């Protein structure tokens, strides 16, 4: 996954149901003792759809996202 990909959230969180779509704005490597060989990253998403009271941008892990359309 990289910046510009359109993704679907596969894991529901508070106020954001599974299946919500978003656009990856930026990605960061995880810190600590995580398995970086598995490609785990933190992605900042701009959520698409209804108005969210806390703002449109949320953080998600790679494992909680599914790529719908890759950027070129």
Buried (B, 14 or more C-beta within 10 A) or exposed (E): BEEEBBBBBEEEEEEBEEEBBBBBEEBEEBEEEEEEEEEEBBBBBEBEEEEEEEEBEBEBEBEBBEBEEEEE
